[in-house]
Amino acid sequence: MPGWRRVRRGKGFSYVDQDGRPVRDAQALERIRKLAIPPAYVDVWICPDARGHLQATGRDARGRKQYRYHPQWQEQRKQVKFDRMREFGRHLPAIRRAVARDLRPGRPQLETVVATIVWLLDCTALRVGNDEYSEANGSFGLTTLRNRHAQVRAGELTLSFKGKSGVAQQARVSDRAVARIVKRCQDLPGQRLFQFVDDEGDVHHVRSEHVNDYIRRICSKAGADEADGPDFSAKDFRTWHASVYALELAMAAAASPAGSRHPGALTFTDLIAEVARRLGNTCTVCRKFYIHPQVLALCEQPGQCPPAATAAPARRTRGLSAKECLFLGLLEPQPRPRRTPPRRGQGASRRPA
């Protein structure tokens, strides 16, 4: 990819263009400085265009490719993710109905195993995982789990594994159908947990692409091409559940007496930390990328949570919990109050006699 490269010069660095000529423009060098590319990174590439969405790449000490994006592009991308939460909430009941239908007994076929993973995504908000990240970092998500990470006992499934950034993850769910499918997956040859048997009897492991394709297929319009449907993915479950949980905590804090030591009387920092703990993220990442801004605004002043957010949902949607209905209602555009024209004679000023 055409661009600039970073070259070691003594104790510092210089930068050269694709023809090997030094970059000397003061504004360009200042932009590079502000990217704060760690000195340990190698194979550093820098975008010559200050407006490019991808500003720089490099490889860290463990050989992992790292990225520096344009702040405006990051903000726009984040906003798009939050904006589609309303549409995701509207499709979530259909996803849950399809998953319940596909959790059928029998040999572990692709659709059955993928439905199991989506069920777990929805119940635990764990990461979906991918092969490349797992191999590079020795950490796991749902699709990359090994048999040793799962324990099935009396209809209960326990998952214990090292997640992203080395954070220990544990989830326990009770569902006989899901536990039965996971046990059948463990009986297949190989170390991977989530595998399926194709029509020829061959065994393959499930990838994150299978999961995302399944979600998009459910959400696509009936009879329409899959590309026409909403572009939802496994990541949307984490954003949805982080926001719903944050709203639940904000409501609990709002219901607590001011200044009380009641467990519900969480500070803003405590509230974010609790959501981050559940997701296995840092507080900063959780606040920036997972909690919807409208919920975050309530979290900042939990003691002043507006009545509309703490009341029973105006409309219950089958397939969503009461808290999810509240969150979805919070995202719905609020109708403008109708202005009633003044009656004849009203509003006219009277002259003094």
C-alpha positions as CSV (number, residue, x, y, z in Angstrom):
1,M,0.0,0.0,0.0
2,P,1.6,3.4,-1.0
3,G,2.5,5.5,2.0
4,W,5.3,6.7,4.2
5,R,7.6,4.5,6.3
6,R,9.3,5.1,9.6
7,V,13.1,4.6,9.6
8,R,15.4,4.4,12.6
9,R,17.9,7.3,12.8
10,G,20.2,7.2,15.8
11,K,18.0,7.4,18.9
12,G,15.0,8.6,17.0
13,F,13.2,8.2,13.7
14,S,12.8,9.8,10.4
15,Y,10.1,9.3,7.8
16,V,10.4,8.6,4.1
17,D,7.8,8.6,1.3
18,Q,7.3,5.7,-1.1
19,D,10.2,6.9,-3.3
20,G,12.6,7.0,-0.3
21,R,12.6,10.8,0.0
22,P,12.6,12.3,3.5
23,V,9.3,13.8,4.7
24,R,10.1,17.3,5.9
25,D,6.8,19.1,5.9
26,A,6.3,20.5,9.4
27,Q,2.5,19.9,9.5
28,A,3.0,16.3,8.3
29,L,5.6,15.7,11.0
30,E,3.4,17.2,13.6
31,R,0.5,14.9,12.6
32,I,2.8,11.9,12.8
33,R,3.9,13.0,16.3
34,K,0.3,13.3,17.4
35,L,-0.4,9.7,16.3
36,A,1.8,8.6,19.2
37,I,3.1,5.5,17.4
38,P,5.1,3.5,20.1
39,P,8.9,3.3,19.4
40,A,8.8,-0.5,19.7
41,Y,6.5,-0.9,16.7
42,V,8.1,-2.2,13.5
43,D,6.9,-2.2,9.8
44,V,5.3,1.2,10.5
45,W,3.2,2.5,7.6
46,I,1.8,6.1,7.7
47,C,-1.0,7.5,5.5
48,P,0.2,10.5,3.5
49,D,-3.3,12.0,3.5
50,A,-4.2,13.7,6.7
51,R,-7.9,13.0,6.0
52,G,-7.5,9.2,5.5
53,H,-9.6,7.1,7.8
54,L,-6.6,4.7,8.5
55,Q,-3.7,7.0,9.6
56,A,-1.0,4.4,10.5
57,T,-0.3,0.7,11.1
58,G,2.6,-1.1,12.7
59,R,3.4,-4.4,14.4
60,D,4.0,-4.6,18.2
61,A,6.6,-6.7,20.0
62,R,4.4,-9.8,19.6
63,G,4.0,-9.3,15.9
64,R,0.3,-8.2,16.1
65,K,-0.8,-5.6,13.6
66,Q,-2.0,-2.4,15.3
67,Y,-3.9,0.4,13.8
68,R,-4.3,4.2,14.2
69,Y,-7.5,5.7,12.8
70,H,-8.6,9.2,12.2
71,P,-10.4,10.5,15.3
72,Q,-13.4,11.8,13.2
73,W,-13.7,8.5,11.4
74,Q,-13.6,6.6,14.7
75,E,-16.3,8.9,16.2
76,Q,-18.5,8.4,13.1
77,R,-18.1,4.7,13.1
78,K,-18.9,4.6,16.8
79,Q,-22.0,6.7,16.3
80,V,-23.2,4.4,13.5
81,K,-22.9,1.4,15.8
82,F,-25.0,3.2,18.5
83,D,-27.5,4.5,16.0
84,R,-28.4,1.0,14.8
85,M,-29.2,-0.3,18.3
86,R,-32.8,0.7,17.8
87,E,-33.1,-1.4,14.7
88,F,-31.2,-4.2,16.3
89,G,-33.7,-4.2,19.2
90,R,-36.6,-4.5,16.8
91,H,-34.9,-7.5,15.1
92,L,-33.9,-9.2,18.4
93,P,-37.2,-11.1,19.0
94,A,-36.9,-12.6,15.5
95,I,-33.3,-13.7,16.2
96,R,-34.4,-15.3,19.4
97,R,-37.3,-17.1,17.8
98,A,-35.0,-18.5,15.1
99,V,-32.4,-19.6,17.7
100,A,-35.1,-21.4,19.7
101,R,-36.3,-23.2,16.5
102,D,-32.8,-24.2,15.5
103,L,-31.8,-25.6,18.9
104,R,-33.1,-29.0,17.9
105,P,-31.8,-32.4,19.0
106,G,-29.8,-34.6,16.6
107,R,-26.3,-34.6,15.3
108,P,-24.5,-31.2,15.6
109,Q,-25.1,-29.7,12.2
110,L,-23.9,-26.2,11.3
111,E,-27.2,-24.4,12.0
112,T,-27.7,-26.1,15.3
113,V,-24.2,-25.3,16.6
114,V,-24.3,-21.7,15.3
115,A,-27.7,-21.2,17.0
116,T,-26.1,-22.4,20.2
117,I,-23.4,-19.8,19.9
118,V,-25.9,-17.1,19.2
119,W,-27.9,-18.2,22.3
120,L,-24.8,-17.9,24.4
121,L,-23.9,-14.5,22.9
122,D,-27.4,-13.3,23.9
123,C,-27.2,-14.8,27.4
124,T,-23.6,-14.0,28.3
125,A,-22.5,-11.1,26.1
126,L,-19.2,-12.9,25.6
127,R,-17.1,-12.1,22.6
128,V,-17.6,-14.2,19.5
129,G,-13.8,-14.6,18.9
130,N,-11.8,-15.3,15.7
131,D,-9.1,-17.6,14.7
132,E,-6.5,-15.0,13.9
133,Y,-6.7,-13.2,17.2
134,S,-6.8,-16.4,19.1
135,E,-3.6,-17.8,17.5
136,A,-1.8,-14.5,17.9
137,N,-2.7,-13.9,21.5
138,G,-3.5,-17.2,23.1
139,S,-6.9,-15.9,24.2
140,F,-10.4,-17.1,23.2
141,G,-13.9,-16.2,22.3
142,L,-17.0,-18.4,21.8
143,T,-16.0,-19.7,18.4
144,T,-12.4,-20.5,19.3
145,L,-13.1,-22.3,22.7
146,R,-11.5,-25.7,23.3
147,N,-13.2,-28.7,24.9
148,R,-11.3,-28.0,28.1
149,H,-13.0,-24.7,28.5
150,A,-16.5,-26.2,28.9
151,Q,-18.0,-28.3,31.6
152,V,-21.5,-29.8,31.3
153,R,-23.2,-31.2,34.3
154,A,-26.9,-31.9,34.9
155,G,-28.2,-29.5,32.3
156,E,-25.8,-26.7,33.3
157,L,-23.0,-25.4,31.2
158,T,-20.0,-23.6,32.6
159,L,-17.4,-21.9,30.4
160,S,-14.0,-20.8,31.9
161,F,-11.3,-19.4,29.7
162,K,-8.8,-16.6,29.1
163,G,-10.4,-13.8,27.1
164,K,-9.1,-10.8,25.3
165,S,-6.2,-9.0,27.0
166,G,-5.8,-12.0,29.3
167,V,-9.0,-11.3,31.3
168,A,-10.4,-14.5,32.9
169,Q,-13.9,-15.1,31.7
170,Q,-16.5,-17.4,33.3
171,A,-20.1,-17.9,32.5
172,R,-22.6,-20.4,33.8
173,V,-26.0,-21.0,32.1
174,S,-28.8,-23.5,32.8
175,D,-30.5,-24.9,29.7
176,R,-30.8,-28.6,29.0
177,A,-31.0,-28.2,25.2
178,V,-27.9,-26.0,25.0
179,A,-26.0,-28.3,27.4
180,R,-27.0,-31.3,25.4
181,I,-25.7,-29.8,22.1
182,V,-22.4,-28.7,23.7
183,K,-21.9,-32.2,25.1
184,R,-22.4,-33.7,21.6
185,C,-19.9,-31.2,20.3
186,Q,-17.4,-32.3,22.9
187,D,-17.9,-35.9,21.7
188,L,-16.6,-35.0,18.2
189,P,-12.9,-35.6,17.4
190,G,-10.6,-32.7,17.8
191,Q,-9.9,-30.1,20.5
192,R,-12.2,-27.3,19.3
193,L,-15.5,-27.1,21.2
194,F,-17.9,-25.8,18.6
195,Q,-17.7,-28.1,15.6
196,F,-20.3,-29.4,13.2
197,V,-20.8,-32.4,10.9
198,D,-21.5,-31.7,7.3
199,D,-23.7,-33.8,4.9
200,E,-20.7,-36.0,4.0
201,G,-20.0,-36.7,7.7
202,D,-16.9,-34.5,7.8
203,V,-16.2,-32.4,10.9
204,H,-15.5,-28.7,10.7
205,H,-15.1,-26.0,13.3
206,V,-17.4,-23.0,13.5
207,R,-16.0,-19.6,12.6
208,S,-17.2,-16.1,13.4
209,E,-18.2,-15.7,9.8
210,H,-20.7,-18.5,10.2
211,V,-22.2,-16.7,13.2
212,N,-22.5,-13.3,11.5
213,D,-23.9,-14.8,8.3
214,Y,-26.6,-16.6,10.5
215,I,-27.6,-13.3,12.2
216,R,-27.8,-11.4,8.9
217,R,-29.8,-14.1,7.3
218,I,-32.4,-14.0,10.0
219,C,-32.6,-10.2,9.9
220,S,-32.8,-10.0,6.1
221,K,-36.2,-9.3,4.6
222,A,-38.3,-12.4,3.8
223,G,-37.6,-13.4,0.2
224,A,-35.1,-10.6,-0.3
225,D,-31.4,-11.1,-1.0
226,E,-29.3,-11.4,2.1
227,A,-27.3,-8.3,1.2
228,D,-30.5,-6.2,1.5
229,G,-30.9,-7.1,5.2
230,P,-29.5,-5.2,8.1
231,D,-25.8,-5.7,8.6
232,F,-25.9,-6.8,12.2
233,S,-23.1,-9.0,13.7
234,A,-22.2,-10.8,16.9
235,K,-20.7,-7.6,18.3
236,D,-24.1,-5.9,18.4
237,F,-25.1,-8.2,21.2
238,R,-22.4,-6.9,23.5
239,T,-23.4,-3.2,22.8
240,W,-27.0,-4.0,23.4
241,H,-26.5,-5.9,26.6
242,A,-24.0,-3.4,28.0
243,S,-26.5,-0.6,27.4
244,V,-29.4,-2.5,28.9
245,Y,-27.4,-3.4,32.0
246,A,-26.1,0.2,32.4
247,L,-29.7,1.4,32.2
248,E,-30.8,-1.2,34.8
249,L,-28.1,0.0,37.2
250,A,-29.0,3.7,36.6
251,M,-32.6,2.9,37.4
252,A,-31.6,1.1,40.6
253,A,-29.4,4.1,41.6
254,A,-32.3,6.5,40.9
255,A,-34.6,4.5,43.1
256,S,-32.2,4.6,46.0
257,P,-32.6,7.4,48.7
258,A,-30.2,10.2,48.2
259,G,-26.9,9.7,50.1
260,S,-27.9,6.2,51.2
261,R,-25.5,3.3,51.5
262,H,-28.0,1.1,49.7
263,P,-26.3,-1.3,47.2
264,G,-28.2,0.4,44.4
265,A,-26.7,3.8,45.3
266,L,-23.8,3.5,42.8
267,T,-21.6,6.3,41.8
268,F,-21.0,7.0,38.1
269,T,-17.6,5.4,38.3
270,D,-18.9,2.3,40.1
271,L,-21.7,1.9,37.6
272,I,-19.3,2.0,34.6
273,A,-16.9,-0.4,36.4
274,E,-19.7,-2.9,37.0
275,V,-20.7,-2.9,33.3
276,A,-17.0,-3.2,32.4
277,R,-16.6,-6.1,34.8
278,R,-19.5,-8.0,33.2
279,L,-18.1,-7.4,29.7
280,G,-14.5,-8.1,30.6
281,N,-13.4,-4.6,29.3
282,T,-11.6,-1.6,30.7
283,C,-13.9,1.2,32.0
284,T,-12.6,3.5,29.3
285,V,-13.4,1.1,26.4
286,C,-16.8,0.2,28.0
287,R,-17.8,3.9,28.3
288,K,-16.6,4.9,24.8
289,F,-17.7,1.9,22.8
290,Y,-20.3,-0.1,24.5
291,I,-22.8,2.0,26.5
292,H,-25.2,4.0,24.4
293,P,-24.7,7.7,24.8
294,Q,-28.4,8.2,25.9
295,V,-27.9,5.7,28.6
296,L,-24.6,7.1,29.5
297,A,-26.3,10.5,30.1
298,L,-28.6,8.8,32.6
299,C,-25.6,7.1,34.3
300,E,-23.8,10.4,34.8
301,Q,-26.7,11.6,37.0
302,P,-28.3,8.3,38.2
303,G,-30.0,10.1,41.1
304,Q,-31.8,12.3,38.6
305,C,-32.9,9.6,36.2
306,P,-36.0,11.0,34.5
307,P,-39.4,9.3,35.3
308,A,-39.8,8.2,31.7
309,A,-36.8,5.9,32.1
310,T,-37.9,4.4,35.4
311,A,-41.6,3.9,34.6
312,A,-43.0,0.7,33.1
313,P,-42.5,0.5,29.4
314,A,-45.3,2.2,27.4
315,R,-45.3,-0.7,25.0
316,R,-44.2,-4.3,25.6
317,T,-42.6,-6.1,22.7
318,R,-42.9,-9.9,22.7
319,G,-39.4,-11.4,22.9
320,L,-37.9,-8.6,24.8
321,S,-37.6,-8.2,28.6
322,A,-39.1,-5.2,30.4
323,K,-35.7,-3.6,30.8
324,E,-35.0,-4.1,27.1
325,C,-38.4,-2.5,26.2
326,L,-37.4,0.5,28.3
327,F,-34.1,0.8,26.5
328,L,-35.7,0.4,23.1
329,G,-38.3,3.1,24.1
330,L,-35.5,5.4,25.2
331,L,-34.1,5.1,21.6
332,E,-37.4,5.8,19.9
333,P,-37.8,9.3,18.6
334,Q,-40.0,11.3,20.9
335,P,-43.0,12.9,19.1
336,R,-43.1,16.6,19.3
337,P,-46.0,18.0,21.4
338,R,-48.8,19.3,19.3
339,R,-49.3,23.0,19.6
340,T,-52.9,23.9,20.2
341,P,-53.9,27.2,18.6
342,P,-55.2,29.8,21.0
343,R,-58.9,30.2,21.2
344,R,-60.4,33.4,19.8
345,G,-59.7,36.3,22.0
346,Q,-57.0,34.4,24.0
347,G,-53.5,35.7,24.0
348,A,-54.6,39.3,22.9
349,S,-53.2,42.0,25.1
350,R,-55.7,44.5,26.6
351,R,-55.1,48.1,26.5
352,P,-55.4,49.9,29.8
353,A,-58.7,51.8,30.2
